[in-house]
Amino acid sequence: MEMQNNHLPTWINAELFENVLKETVGDFKRIHKFEVKNALGPGENYATIMLRVNMDVVLRNDSIKQQSFMLKIAPDNKMYREQMSKLELFKTEAGMYRNVVPEFEELYRNKGVNIRFGARIYNLPVTSHEYLLLEDLSTSGFRNVKRQDCLDLQHAKAVLKKLAQWHAASAVRVAERGLYDKLYLDGFFNGSYMKSTEDVFDGMIPYILGAVRKLPNHEEYYGKFEKKLKDLNQYLTAEIIDNQDDEEFKVLNHGDFWCNNIMFQYDDENQLKETYFVDFQMPRYGSVAQDLYYFILSSTQLQLKINCFDEFIRYYYDNLVEHLKLLEYSKPLPKLRDIHQSLFKQSVWALLTMCCIMSGVLCDPTDAASMENFIGNSEDGDKFKQLLYFNDRYLKHLEVILPWLHNRGVLEP
């Protein structure tokens, strides 16, 4: 058997995959070639490491079949061990793939509708390492859109429709079966991790303020923005407290809803066919504002973000209500104005997206892209944040979004 491992962790070996191959390749005989390599380039993933496992499998008739999987593992560094591990990302995402996503899909099947949200998950005989083994969607023709280009109108609406289906199922699931396990309630911004988020914001503030000072006419809103930014953790904490409001329509947010966590499938004529989500490691139960701001402001094209914002919300809302009715939601249906009120009330997610997420989406690929450099205050961290916040692409988007937020009253105390 040939093997290429590219200096990967020693626990990853071909024998681990024999049982899953027996499950997915019925006439499996043995593994002929085993190769594992990084699946994503620099700047495409921060919190975890995504690997692609490629194998040439010998079948019982001695023919060769190619099989591949996506293997997500934890980075072996101090920051992950001391900070990120507190979030239980692997436990959360495994639970999402094994329990929550199938529940949502089952709700639709029970109504005679086949809707899938993402990849299938598999098991390995591993107990001492954090991992997720997933279907390789690329073998079915799925791919990402180049993040720096952002999504056009067609792709954006496809995402919003699938998000509405997801949110509808998540609300119906609560109405029928009760609240989710605590593992899925708080996301990245849970109580035990809030001090770390405050450190992130403090390290980011000088760079984002420096970027704003480069914008024309920034004097009109700079003072308000500076005050709002320095109190960002306070506003985020207030949003978490407001999340106890039982009157607001709530859903299970994806929680990390940017374009790299969305994959598209195309037909033979390159027409958009299907949309799936990946990376369910930071779900959060709460206002729809989180996913909507996160996606629209970070991942749609510049000419669409503001000009089509209300159109996007209307399109999402129409699909949300359609699928709530399909699933026979037992509570009062939200009104369009309820969604807009949530967006105004929870506008901290717009600021958070603009400051912390959009910069990563729009940054050119770089080997400096890492969670350590994003959070840390080292020389490498400084260089990375210079790339994040002072590139022309980010400044152009900032120049459009920040005055828009100012005019909507988001910067008011």
BAMIPA-584393 format. One record per atom (N, C-alpha, C): x, y, z; residue in three letters. Coordinates in pm, whole numbers, plus 50000, padded with zeros to 5 digits. Each point is the difference from the previous one (the first is absolute). Layout:
# BAMIPA-584393
XYZALA/...
# end
This chain:
# BAMIPA-584393
500844988050000MET/499165012050000MET/500875012550000MET/499685009349909GLU/500715012749997GLU/499385009450102GLU/500845008350062MET/499485009650097MET/500785013049992MET/499235011149999GLN/500615013350007GLN/499315007450112GLN/500775005150097ASN/499345006450114ASN/500415014450024ASN/500995004949927ASN/500335014350008ASN/500165005050144ASN/500714992150085HIS/500305004250137HIS/498735002250082HIS/499014991849981LEU/498755001150075LEU/500154993250136LEU/499045002250090PRO/500054993250129PRO/500104984949982PRO/500774993750085THR/500294985849983THR/498774991150018THR/498965005050069TRP/498834991650022TRP/499164998249875TRP/500225008149898ILE/499244998749876ILE/500684989749911ILE/499364988749978ASN/500564989549917ASN/498904992949923ASN/500404992349900ALA/499044993749910ALA/499084990250072ALA/500534992650095GLU/499204989750066GLU/498765005750068GLU/500095012650046LEU/498855006450065LEU/498775000449910LEU/500215000049869PHE/498915002449906PHE/499374987249945PHE/500474988550044GLU/499504987549942GLU/498514997950028GLU/499565002750122ASN/498584998050032ASN/499095009649924ASN/500415012649990VAL/499165009649928VAL/499974996949851VAL/501074994149947LEU/500004995849861LEU/499094988049978LEU/499934991150097LYS/499064988949991LYS/498565005149999LYS/499795011250069GLU/498665006050005GLU/499655007349871GLU/500975007149944THR/499715008649884THR/500334993449867THR/500914990350001VAL/500354992649878VAL/499724985450030VAL/498834995349959GLY/499524987050043GLY/500904988349971GLY/500695000349888ASP/500854988749963ASP/501485003150023ASP/500265006950110PHE/501365003650038PHE/500854987650026PHE/501235000449949LYS/500954989250025LYS/501215005050079LYS/500655010349950ARG/501145005550072ARG/500325014049946ARG/500835007350074ILE/500455013349958ILE/501324998549926ILE/500035005349878HIS/501224999249920HIS/500885012450019HIS/499375011650001LYS/500745012650015LYS/499275009050098LYS/500755006450088PHE/499435008350106PHE/500765013150004PHE/499285011049983GLU/500635013249996GLU/499145009950079GLU/500645007850082VAL/499305010450077VAL/500725013249979VAL/499265010549967LYS/500625013149978LYS/499065010950046LYS/500545011950018ASN/499185011450039ASN/498965002849893ASN/498765001950045ALA/498905002349905ALA/499805014749968ALA/500495008850086LEU/499755014349985LEU/501315007649998LEU/500025011049925GLY/501175008549994GLY/500055009750116GLY/501055008250005PRO/500155009950108PRO/498825009750004PRO/499495002550119GLY/498935009750019GLY/498614994849974GLY/499874986949970GLU/498684994549970GLU/499354993650122GLU/500764997950106ASN/499474993950122ASN/500895004250116ASN/499415002450117TYR/500775005450112TYR/500034990950122TYR/498864995250042ALA/499934993550130ALA/500474985549998ALA/499884993249884THR/500344985949992THR/500824997449874THR/500424987549982ILE/500754996049881ILE/499144990449919ILE/499835003049871MET/499204991649913MET/500914992649903MET/499894986850000LEU/500814991549916LEU/499114992449901LEU/500574997049885ARG/499314991349905ARG/500734986549996ARG/499264989450022VAL/500554986549999VAL/499634993449867VAL/501004997249918ASN/499794993549871ASN/500524985750006ASN/499194990649950MET/500414986050000MET/499664993349868MET/500894991649953ASP/499694990549894ASP/499644986950068ASP/498784995649980VAL/499484988350070VAL/499894988449902VAL/500534988550038VAL/499884987949920VAL/498684993150037VAL/499184997349898LEU/498734993050022LEU/500204984949988LEU/498964992650032ARG/500134985450000ARG/500304994349862ARG/499605007349896ASN/500314995449864ASN/501355005349952ASN/500785005750095ASP/501345005249977ASP/500045012749915ASP/498865006249976SER/500005013249937SER/500315010550105SER/500335011949954ILE/500385011050089ILE/498915010750000ILE/499625004350119LYS/499055011050014LYS/500625010850086LYS/499845012549959GLN/500515011250079GLN/498935004450100GLN/500435002250122GLN/499095004350106GLN/500685010950081GLN/499245010150041SER/500585010950077SER/499055004450111SER/500585005550106PHE/499255005350113PHE/500655013250042PHE/499245007850075MET/500555011950065MET/500204996850147MET/501195002650049LEU/500354997250139LEU/500385013150069LEU/499215003750098LYS/500275012150078LYS/500664996150131LYS/501125006350032ILE/500724997150124ILE/500335013050072ILE/500374998750127ALA/500365011750080ALA/501455003749975ALA/500315012949994PRO/501405004149988PRO/500754997050129PRO/501264996649985ASP/500834996850117ASP/500805012450039ASP/499325009550063ASN/500705012050044ASN/499455004750134ASN/500755008950062LYS/499685004650135LYS/498655007250004LYS/499725008449898MET/498775007750002MET/498784990949998MET/500054989549916TYR/498864991049995TYR/499824993050135TYR/501094994950055ARG/499914992650125ARG/499515008750115ARG/500435012650005GLU/499695008550115GLU/498725008049983GLU/499595002649874GLN/498835008549980GLN/498914993349918GLN/500324996149876MET/498974995149910MET/499384987050049MET/500774991750071SER/499474987250046SER/498835001850096SER/499935011750066LYS/498895002750091LYS/498665000049929LYS/500025002749872LEU/498755001149924LEU/499424986549962LEU/500754989350018GLU/499544986549966GLU/499504999449855GLU/500805005549909LEU/499585001049861LEU/499704986549937LEU/500844990150027PHE/499824986949937PHE/498784992850057PHE/499825000850129LYS/498824993950062LYS/498735006549947LYS/500025013249988THR/498835007349951THR/499704996249856THR/501025000649914GLU/499754997449858GLU/499604985549976GLU/500624990750072ALA/499614986049985ALA/498534998150037ALA/499575006650108GLY/498604999250039GLY/499075006149897GLY/500445010949939MET/499205006249894MET/499834990549882MET/501104994049955TYR/499924991049885TYR/499224987250031TYR/500174994850122ARG/499404987150031ARG/498555001250049ARG/499675011350061ASN/498685001150064ASN/499145011149943ASN/500515012350001VAL/499175011449967VAL/499685000749851VAL/501024999349914VAL/499745000749856VAL/499054988949954VAL/500214987450042PRO/499034989649962PRO/498585002850048PRO/499875006250119GLU/498665003650049GLU/499335009849905GLU/500745010149956PHE/499445009949909PHE/499584993549868PHE/500864991549948GLU/499694993449873GLU/498804990750014GLU/499884993750117GLU/498864991250026GLU/498695007850005GLU/500025011950056LEU/498795008350003LEU/499465002349860LEU/500905002649905TYR/499565002049862TYR/499554987049935TYR/500714989150024ARG/499604987149942ARG/498614996150047ARG/499685003150125ASN/498684996850053ASN/498895007749930ASN/500365010749932LYS/499035007849922LYS/500144997049849LYS/500784989649967GLY/500134996049861GLY/500985008249919GLY/500905007150068VAL/500975008749932VAL/501414995450034VAL/500834998449899ASN/501384995650022ASN/500935012049997ASN/500455004250116ILE/500945011250011ILE/501214995150080ILE/501185001649942ARG/501244997050071ARG/500765012850027ARG/500705000350112PHE/500715012050039PHE/501524998749991PHE/500534987649993GLY/501444999049997GLY/500494985849985GLY/501274998150032ALA/500684987249979ALA/499584989750105ALA/500264987549968ARG/499814989150095ARG/501264998450087ARG/499814994950120ILE/501114998350094ILE/500254985150021ILE/501284996550024TYR/500394986150020TYR/500844998950126TYR/500174987650046ASN/500774997450122ASN/501324993049970ASN/501015003150078LEU/501274993049999LEU/500224993850138LEU/500764989350009PRO/500314994050130PRO/501075007950074PRO/499665012550032VAL/500935009150068VAL/499315005750122VAL/500644999550115THR/499405005350122THR/500835010750068THR/501285000849967SER/500885009250073SER/500335012749923SER/499385002049883HIS/500285011949920HIS/498675006149953HIS/499995013349991GLU/498825006949949GLU/500024999449847GLU/498874995949942TYR/499954999249854TYR/498545000049954TYR/499805003049872LEU/498734997649931LEU/500334994349863LEU/499374989149963LEU/500174994149867LEU/498715002049923LEU/500125007049887LEU/498825004249925LEU/500084995649854LEU/498834998949941GLU/499894998049856GLU/500755011149927GLU/500724996549895ASP/500695009849917ASP/499015005049894ASP/499435011650024LEU/498975005249910LEU/500545003449862LEU/501295002049988SER/500575003549869SER/499824988749899SER/499904987550048THR/499804988849908THR/498615000149939THR/499095007850059SER/498665001749944SER/499865013349928SER/501145006349974GLY/499995012549924GLY/499805012650081GLY/500044999150133PHE/499865012050082PHE/501325007550007PHE/499905013150006ARG/501205008350017ARG/499615013450062ARG/501005006950051ASN/499805013650052ASN/500175010149890ASN/499395011650018VAL/500315011749919VAL/501225006750060VAL/500885005349918LYS/501185007050051LYS/499555011050095LYS/500464999250124ARG/499465008750104ARG/500205014849972ARG/501165003749943GLN/500275014249977GLN/499045006049896GLN/499464991649913ASP/499065004949898ASP/498615002050057ASP/499704993350113CYS/498685000350063CYS/498934994349906CYS/498784999250048LEU/498944993249927LEU/499135009749922LEU/499644996049877ASP/499115008149918ASP/498554997850045ASP/499075006649931LEU/498604999850041LEU/499434985850000LEU/500304992349895GLN/499464986549990GLN/500484991250116GLN/501305000250025HIS/500554991850108HIS/499515004950137HIS/499925013050018ALA/499545005450128ALA/498584995750030ALA/499125000549900LYS/498614996150022LYS/499894984950024LYS/500844992149933ALA/499994985650026ALA/500374997250145ALA/500985007550051VAL/500414998450140VAL/498895004250094VAL/499375011349973LEU/498955005050088LEU/498794990850002LEU/499704993749887LYS/498904990449997LYS/500324988050087LYS/501234994649985LYS/500374988450082LYS/500095003950147LYS/500465012250030LEU/500045004750138LEU/498595001050058LEU/499055004849920ALA/498615000850045ALA/499464986150030ALA/500344990249917GLN/499574986250024GLN/500614994750131GLN/501275003150021TRP/500694996050123TRP/499365006550123TRP/499815013149995HIS/499425007250112HIS/498584995250028HIS/499224997549894ALA/498634995250020ALA/500004986650072ALA/500834990849954ALA/500074986850065ALA/500455001350144ALA/500945009150026SER/500525001650136SER/498945005450095SER/499155008949951ALA/498935005550084ALA/498914989650024ALA/499664992449897VAL/498994989550014VAL/500484989250095VAL/501264996649992ARG/500574989850088ARG/499845004050147ARG/500235012750032VAL/499845004750138VAL/498534999750041VAL/499135004349909ALA/498575000150030ALA/499474985950028ALA/500564990149931GLU/499504986350012GLU/500734992050108GLU/501295002550021ARG/500804991250084ARG/500705007150115ARG/499855013150009GLY/500635007350109GLY/501375005649962GLY/500615007050094LEU/501255007249975LEU/501154990449974LEU/500985004949928TYR/501194992249968TYR/500864997750125TYR/500864990049989ASP/501014997750101ASP/500865012550016ASP/500485002550119LYS/500805012050027LYS/501215001049908LYS/500484988749952LEU/501154999849911LEU/499795008749877LEU/498735001649959TYR/499705007249877TYR/499405013950024TYR/499935004350124LEU/499275012250031LEU/500835012749988LEU/501274999750042ASP/500755012450019ASP/501005003349890ASP/500484989949928GLY/500975002649895GLY/501335005150054GLY/500665008049919PHE/501325005450033PHE/499945009050122PHE/498855006650018PHE/499925010550101PHE/499314994950126PHE/500564989350056ASN/499464994950126ASN/500705006750117ASN/499424998650116GLY/500505007250116GLY/501454997150033GLY/500424987449987SER/501364996450036SER/501035005249902SER/499535004349883TYR/500975004349897TYR/499975015149976TYR/499155007350072MET/499835014249972MET/501275008050024MET/500824996150098LYS/501255007250024LYS/500914998949878LYS/500034988449935SER/500834998349882SER/499495008749885SER/498685001349985THR/499485008649894THR/500355014650027THR/500005003850127GLU/500405013750034GLU/501455002649960GLU/500874990250020ASP/501395001349959ASP/500105001549848ASP/499184992549927VAL/499985001149854VAL/499625014149958VAL/498925005250058PHE/499545013449965PHE/501055010650033PHE/500624998950117ASP/501015009850040ASP/501175000149903ASP/500404988349953GLY/501114999349906GLY/499665004949862GLY/498744999349965MET/499555003949867MET/499725015049988MET/499655006650110ILE/499535013949997ILE/500975009749931ILE/501285000150034PRO/500895009749934PRO/500054998649849PRO/499864987949950TYR/500084997649856TYR/498735004549929TYR/498854996550054ILE/498765004049935ILE/499825015150006ILE/500415006350111LEU/499905014650007LEU/500975006549902LEU/501174994149984GLY/500955005149901GLY/499454998949860GLY/499294989249972ALA/499394998449868ALA/498915010449978ALA/499195002550101VAL/498915009749988VAL/500555014049973VAL/501135003250061ARG/500595013349978ARG/500455002249856ARG/500114989349924LYS/500365001249859LYS/498805002949911LYS/498794999050055LEU/498805001749919LEU/499655014849984LEU/499485003849885PRO/499585014049983PRO/498805003250090PRO/499995012050054ASN/498895004950082ASN/499784991750127ASN/501054993450047HIS/499844991650119HIS/499725008150126HIS/500305012949994GLU/499785008650117GLU/498535000150043GLU/499104997449906GLU/498565000650030GLU/499584989550103GLU/500704988950005TYR/499554989050086TYR/501154993850082TYR/501215005049984TYR/501154993550064TYR/499864999250152TYR/499595011050063GLY/499895000250146GLY/498994989950050GLY/498844999649935LYS/498974990350040LYS/500494985649981LYS/500674997849887PHE/500494986549971PHE/501074995850101PHE/500905009050032GLU/501064996950095GLU/499404996050135GLU/499015007550046LYS/499354996950128LYS/499294986449992LYS/499294997849892LYS/499274987549983LYS/500964988249996LYS/501125001849930LEU/500964989249984LEU/500644996450134LEU/500345010150079LYS/500644997350128LYS/499044993350099LYS/498705001449976ASP/499004993750086ASP/499394987749935ASP/500674994549897LEU/499424989249922LEU/499704987850087LEU/500904996650089ASN/499774988450085ASN/498805002250093ASN/499855012650044GLN/498865003450085GLN/498694998349923GLN/499985004749875TYR/498794998749918TYR/499714985449969TYR/501054992349979LEU/499824985849972LEU/499444992850122LEU/500505003650117THR/499484994350124THR/498525003550017THR/499645012449967ALA/498615004450009ALA/499124991949905ALA/500534997049881GLU/499244992149904GLU/499754986050053GLU/501004994550068ILE/499844986650057ILE/498935000250109ILE/499975010750079ILE/498975001450103ILE/498635001649934ILE/499935008349894ASP/498745002149928ASP/499504987049938ASP/500894990549979ASN/499634987449938ASN/499014992150085ASN/499805004550123GLN/499034993350087GLN/498575004449968GLN/499835009749911ASP/498685005149962ASP/499214989049929ASP/498964995250063ASP/499234989049943ASP/499065004549888ASP/499825012849983GLU/499075005049898GLU/500645000349861GLU/501325001249995GLU/500675001149871GLU/500054986549929GLU/499795000149869PHE/500134987749920PHE/501464995850000PHE/500244987550039LYS/501384995350014LYS/500234987449917LYS/501274998249963VAL/500394988649918VAL/501354994950049VAL/500384988549949LEU/501364995250023LEU/500865005549887LEU/500775010450031ASN/500905005849900ASN/501134990449967ASN/500425000349874HIS/501214992749962HIS/501165005050084HIS/500115013250014GLY/500955005850094GLY/501335004449942GLY/500364994549884ASP/501255003949933ASP/499725000449850ASP/499025008349965PHE/499344999049870PHE/500625009349896PHE/501184996149951TRP/500665007449894TRP/500244990749882TRP/500465005749889CYS/499974992849873CYS/500844987349999CYS/501094999350075ASN/500804987850000ASN/499294988450069ASN/498955002950074ASN/499224989550066ASN/498734996649921ASN/499995004049874ILE/498884997449910ILE/500564994249870ILE/499444988749956MET/500494993649878MET/498874998849899MET/500355001149873PHE/499025000049893PHE/500264988649902PHE/498924994149954GLN/500084989549898GLN/499385005249871GLN/500604996249887TYR/499565004949869TYR/499684988249910TYR/499115002349902ASP/499684989449905ASP/501005000149884ASP/499764991749899ASP/500934998649889ASP/500175012749919ASP/499035009050011GLU/500085012849928GLU/500455011350093GLU/500564996250115ASN/500555009450098ASN/498925009050061ASN/498784995050005GLN/498935007450066GLN/499904995450145GLN/499785009550088LEU/499934997150143LEU/498864990250029LEU/500354989450072LYS/499064988950023LYS/499644998350146LYS/500985000750089GLU/499764997150141GLU/500965008050087GLU/499585002250124THR/500795007650097THR/500064992250131THR/501214997950051TYR/500194993150128TYR/500805008950094TYR/499854997450129PHE/500785006850102PHE/501044990550059PHE/501115005450045VAL/501024992350071VAL/500405007750126VAL/500834993850082ASP/500525006150123ASP/498905004150099ASP/499374989950057PHE/498955002550099PHE/500585000250141PHE/501125006750020GLN/500684999150129GLN/499645011250097GLN/499275010249952MET/499665011050091MET/498535003949990MET/499084990350008PRO/498585003649995PRO/499625008450121PRO/498965007849983ARG/499545008350112ARG/498505002649986ARG/499264997450104TYR/498565002150000TYR/499715014550036TYR/499295006949911GLY/499705014050026GLY/499425006949879GLY/500205012949992SER/499435008349895SER/500534996249862SER/499125000949900VAL/500414997749860VAL/501015010449955VAL/500115011150073ALA/500925010749961ALA/501434995149991ALA/500384990350082GLN/501384995450000GLN/500404994449863GLN/499274990049951ASP/500354994049871ASP/499795009749885ASP/498965008150006LEU/499695009049888LEU/501085010749984LEU/500345006950107TYR/501075009949990TYR/501334993549962TYR/500304989150066TYR/501274993049980TYR/500194996749852TYR/498954994349939PHE/500114995949861PHE/499985011949904PHE/498975008450010ILE/499835010649901ILE/501175009750002ILE/500425004450118LEU/501065010050007LEU/501384994149972LEU/500224987450029SER/501334994449978SER/500184994449860SER/498944994749939SER/500214990849888SER/499245003149872SER/499225010649995THR/499385003849873THR/500835011049934THR/499835001449870GLN/500805009649925GLN/499715014450044GLN/501005008549984LEU/499935013750052LEU/498775007549950LEU/499684998549872GLN/498865007549945GLN/498664994750050GLN/500014988450068LEU/498774994050049LEU/499775002250149LEU/501075001050075LYS/499894999850146LYS/499005010150055LYS/500085012049951ILE/499135010650049ILE/498815002149906ILE/500285000549871ASN/498935002749902ASN/498914989350003ASN/500364987750031CYS/499034989149999CYS/499684994650139CYS/500445007050104PHE/499844994650134PHE/498544997250033PHE/499125009749979ASP/498594997950033ASP/499374989549908ASP/500444999549874GLU/499524989749909GLU/500414986150050GLU/501234998950047PHE/500474987350055PHE/499154995850120PHE/499725009550088ILE/499204996850120ILE/498604995849960ILE/499415006749904ARG/498674996249953ARG/500014986049939ARG/501014997249920TYR/500104986949936TYR/500174989050105TYR/500875002450096TYR/500174990650111TYR/498684998150075TYR/499335010950030TYR/498764999450078TYR/498924992049927TYR/499825002649871ASP/498984992849924ASP/500274985050003ASP/501254995949986ASN/500344985950005ASN/499864994350141ASN/500335008150099LEU/499854995750139LEU/498544996650030LEU/499105009149966VAL/498574997950028VAL/499474988249920VAL/500424998949874GLU/499564988749917GLU/500354986650067GLU/501214999050054HIS/500434987350055HIS/499514998050143HIS/499755010750074LEU/499334998650128LEU/498594994349981LEU/499315004849898LYS/498664994849970LYS/500074985549955LYS/500964997049914LEU/500174986249952LEU/500204990450116LEU/500815004150099LEU/500304991550114LEU/498965001250111LEU/498945007849974GLU/498875001750093GLU/500475005250136GLU/500715011249993TYR/500475006950121TYR/498805003650087TYR/500054996250128SER/498835001250087SER/499875013650068SER/501035008249989LYS/499965013150064LYS/499655010849897LYS/499695012450045PRO/499715010649904PRO/501175002549905PRO/499695001749874LEU/501045002549901LEU/500595013950021LEU/501335001449987PRO/500585013450010PRO/499575008649882PRO/499915012850024LYS/499725009449892LYS/501315005849947LYS/499965005449881LEU/501205006049942LEU/500565010850091LEU/499135008050058ARG/500485010750089ARG/500664994250124ARG/499604987950042ASP/500654993650114ASP/501464996849967ASP/500244995549878ILE/501374997149957ILE/500825012849999ILE/499425010849945HIS/500735012849997HIS/500235005350141HIS/499054998350088GLN/500195004550137GLN/501134992350067GLN/500094987149971SER/501124992150053SER/501325005049946SER/500025003649873LEU/501235005249939LEU/500435013150064LEU/499055008650032PHE/500355012650068PHE/500424997450144PHE/499264991550068LYS/500284997250140LYS/501344993050019LYS/500334990849909GLN/501224992150013GLN/501075004549901GLN/500105013049979SER/500935005449900SER/501474998350041SER/500264995550122VAL/501384997150039VAL/500614989649907VAL/499174991149942TRP/500524989949908TRP/500495006349870TRP/499425011449962ALA/500495007249882ALA/501395005550026ALA/500195006150116LEU/501325005350036LEU/501034988950012LEU/499624989250064LEU/500924988850019LEU/500434994349865LEU/499044998649909THR/500314994849866THR/500935009349926THR/499705012750000MET/500805009849927MET/501435000550053MET/500164998950129CYS/501325001750061CYS/500834987250004CYS/499354988750023CYS/500754987750027CYS/499904989549891CYS/498935000049923ILE/499774989349902ILE/500295004749859ILE/499475011449964MET/500135005049863MET/501465001949960MET/500835004050095SER/501425002149970SER/500664986949958SER/499654988950067GLY/500574987049964GLY/499504995049867GLY/498745002849968VAL/499444995749872VAL/500705007049884VAL/500305012850017LEU/500515008149890LEU/501525000349989LEU/500694994450097CYS/501465000350001CYS/500584990349897CYS/501095004049936ASP/500694991049908ASP/500584988150076ASP/500174988649933PRO/500614988450066PRO/501395003450053PRO/500294995350120THR/501305002550060THR/500324989150100THR/501254996050007ASP/500424990050097ASP/499915005150143ASP/499845013250016ALA/499895005950134ALA/498614998250060ALA/499044995549918ALA/498624998750047ALA/499894988550099ALA/499755003250126SER/499814989950104SER/499275006550115SER/499354991650083MET/499315005450116MET/500995006550097MET/501194994250009GLU/501025005750089GLU/500365014249958GLU/500185002349871ASN/500365013349952ASN/498825009650004ASN/498784994649986PHE/498835008850007PHE/499785005050142PHE/500214991350097ILE/499765003750139ILE/501245006050065ILE/501184994849966GLY/501225003750071GLY/500535013849965GLY/500955004850080ASN/500595013349980ASN/501494999049966ASN/500384989049937SER/501384998249959SER/500315008249875SER/501255000049958GLU/500385006949876GLU/499294993849881GLU/499914986749996ASP/499274993449892ASP/498525003450005ASP/499475001150122GLY/498615003850015GLY/499745014049947GLY/500925009150026ASP/499875013749949ASP/500015000149847ASP/500914992649940LYS/500074999549854LYS/498734994449940LYS/499454989750064PHE/498784994049949PHE/498845009850009PHE/499865006950113LYS/498895009450015LYS/500165012149908LYS/501235003649966GLN/500215010449899GLN/499414995549866GLN/500234987349967LEU/499444994649875LEU/498484999450005LEU/499474996650116LEU/498554998750014LEU/499285013349982LEU/500515010450065TYR/499235012250014TYR/500425011449908TYR/501124998749933PHE/500455011349917PHE/500124996549853PHE/499424988749958ASN/500004997149856ASN/498865007649933ASN/500185003149874ASP/499045008449928ASP/498604993849994ASP/499954986949991ARG/498694993449987ARG/499185002250127ARG/500614997950115TYR/499275001950125TYR/499605014650018TYR/500895009249968LEU/499705014250016LEU/498825004249913LEU/499884994449880LYS/498875003449912LYS/498684995350060LYS/500004988050057HIS/498774995050063HIS/499685007950126HIS/501025003250077LEU/499815007750123LEU/499425013749968LEU/500475006149892GLU/499555013349960GLU/498515000349969GLU/499464988749956VAL/498574999149970VAL/499194996350124VAL/500474990450076ILE/499204994450108ILE/499945009150122ILE/501125005950039LEU/500025007750125LEU/499085012249995LEU/500005008349893PRO/499025010949995PRO/498564994849999PRO/499774988749937TRP/498654994049999TRP/499564996550141TRP/500894993950077LEU/499674996750139LEU/499775012750081LEU/500815010249973HIS/499815012950068HIS/498635005849970HIS/499614999749873ASN/498695005549961ASN/498834991950053ASN/500224987550034ARG/498954991750056ARG/499935001150153ARG/500895007750059GLY/499985002150144GLY/500744989550080GLY/500754991449930VAL/500704989350069VAL/501105005250092VAL/500555011649970LEU/501105005550079LEU/499515008350119LEU/498695001250014GLU/499475007450114GLU/500224992150130GLU/500165006750114PRO/500184993150127PRO/498834990950033PRO/
# end
